[in-house]
């Protein structure tokens, strides 16, 4: 029950105000939701930028949360569950939810000034990928925890000092920046 109440708190009490703030930031930048749809190629470019920005943002926020002075106060909650269950993707401290789950995916949209349809597509793909990564299953076309485990022996959630970017290639890129 603790998982469900924490996830609902993060989704509604933290998530809704953050979405309203994100909307205000986008409109302040002059990005209106009712403009013409972008071309297919522009959407692909925006998605590529969003993926790159999210990977860098998530990696460094996750790495920061594994700092020995911060881990026990904020990020340890997320690692209480070692079994792969999708709902635990958002089972975390509200500060972690903002800085690791909400902000990194939004930054690419903000940088690119994405159309609302592109933003929805990106957020849907990011959420599905995160749920898949926490599920323990391998779904086609999503990065698989099992594939990552073969390439990187430290498996997700089994240790305090495991911080990875989502895809192995991007993990190597981000890890060495």
PEWO-V695188 format. One record per residue. N is the residue number from 1. RES is the residue in one letter. PSI is psi in degrees with one decimal (none if undefined). BURIAL is # if it has 16 or more other C-alpha atoms within 10 Angstrom, else .. Layout:
((N:RES:PSI:BURIAL) (N:RES:PSI:BURIAL))
//
This chain:
((1:X:-32.2:.) (2:X:-39.7:.) (3:X:-48.7:#) (4:X:-45.2:.) (5:X:-38.1:.) (6:X:-44.3:#) (7:X:-44.7:#) (8:X:-40.3:.) (9:X:-48.2:#) (10:X:-38.2:#) (11:X:-40.9:#) (12:X:-53.4:.) (13:X:-35.9:.) (14:X:-47.2:#) (15:X:-45.3:#) (16:X:-49.3:.) (17:X:-36.2:.) (18:X:-37.0:#) (19:X:-39.7:.) (20:X:-40.8:.) (21:X:-42.4:.) (22:X:-41.9:#) (23:X:-44.1:#) (24:X:-42.1:.) (25:X:-43.9:.) (26:X:-44.2:#) (27:X:-33.6:.) (28:X:-36.1:.) (29:X:-4.3:.) (30:X:15.3:.) (31:X:108.7:#) (32:X:145.5:.) (33:X:-14.8:.) (34:X:29.0:.) (35:X:175.0:.) (36:X:144.0:.) (37:X:143.4:.) (38:X:164.1:.) (39:X:162.4:.) (40:X:-44.4:.) (41:X:-36.2:.) (42:X:-38.2:.) (43:X:-44.0:#) (44:X:-41.8:.) (45:X:-45.8:.) (46:X:-41.1:#) (47:X:-40.3:#) (48:X:-43.4:.) (49:X:-43.0:#) (50:X:-42.2:#) (51:X:-47.8:#) (52:X:-47.5:#) (53:X:-41.8:#) (54:X:-42.5:#) (55:X:-44.6:#) (56:X:-47.3:#) (57:X:-44.4:#) (58:X:-45.0:#) (59:X:-50.7:#) (60:X:-34.0:#) (61:X:-39.7:#) (62:X:-41.4:#) (63:X:-42.8:#) (64:X:-41.1:#) (65:X:-20.2:#) (66:X:3.3:#) (67:X:136.3:.) (68:X:-23.3:.) (69:X:-17.2:.) (70:X:-33.6:.) (71:X:-52.0:#) (72:X:-22.8:.) (73:X:-28.4:.) (74:X:-59.4:#) (75:X:-20.5:#) (76:X:-34.5:#) (77:X:-42.6:#) (78:X:-29.3:#) (79:X:5.3:#) (80:X:-32.6:.) (81:X:116.9:.) (82:X:-15.8:.) (83:X:140.9:.) (84:X:107.1:#) (85:X:124.2:.) (86:X:-40.6:#) (87:X:-23.5:.) (88:X:-4.6:#) (89:X:-32.4:#) (90:X:10.6:#) (91:X:91.7:#) (92:X:168.5:#) (93:X:145.0:#) (94:X:-34.8:#) (95:X:-42.7:.) (96:X:-40.7:#) (97:X:-42.5:#) (98:X:-51.9:#) (99:X:-19.0:#) (100:X:-34.0:#) (101:X:-36.0:#) (102:X:-46.8:#) (103:X:-48.9:#) (104:X:-44.4:#) (105:X:-30.0:#) (106:X:-29.8:#) (107:X:-40.0:#) (108:X:-41.2:#) (109:X:-42.2:#) (110:X:-46.6:#) (111:X:-44.6:.) (112:X:-14.4:.) (113:X:42.5:#) (114:X:146.6:#) (115:X:150.6:#) (116:X:-34.9:#) (117:X:-40.8:.) (118:X:-41.4:#) (119:X:-44.5:#) (120:X:-42.4:.) (121:X:-48.1:.) (122:X:-48.0:#) (123:X:-38.1:#) (124:X:-46.0:.) (125:X:-41.0:.) (126:X:-43.1:#) (127:X:-45.4:.) (128:X:-41.3:.) (129:X:-42.1:#) (130:X:-44.2:#) (131:X:-40.8:#) (132:X:-43.3:#) (133:X:-30.1:#) (134:X:-3.0:#) (135:X:-27.9:#) (136:X:-2.9:#) (137:X:158.2:.) (138:X:112.7:.) (139:X:137.8:.) (140:X:146.1:.) (141:X:8.3:.) (142:X:148.3:#) (143:X:133.4:#) (144:X:132.3:#) (145:X:-34.2:#) (146:X:-41.1:.) (147:X:-41.8:.) (148:X:-38.1:#) (149:X:-35.1:.) (150:X:-36.6:.) (151:X:-29.8:.) (152:X:107.2:.) (153:X:-28.8:.) (154:X:104.0:.) (155:X:148.3:.) (156:X:129.9:#) (157:X:4.4:#) (158:X:-3.0:.) (159:X:157.2:.) (160:X:-33.9:#) (161:X:29.8:.) (162:X:110.4:.) (163:X:120.9:#) (164:X:153.3:#) (165:X:163.3:#) (166:X:-50.6:#) (167:X:143.0:#) (168:X:-44.0:#) (169:X:-45.4:.) (170:X:-29.2:#) (171:X:-45.9:#) (172:X:-41.3:.) (173:X:-51.7:.) (174:X:-40.1:#) (175:X:-28.1:.) (176:X:12.5:.) (177:X:none:.))
//
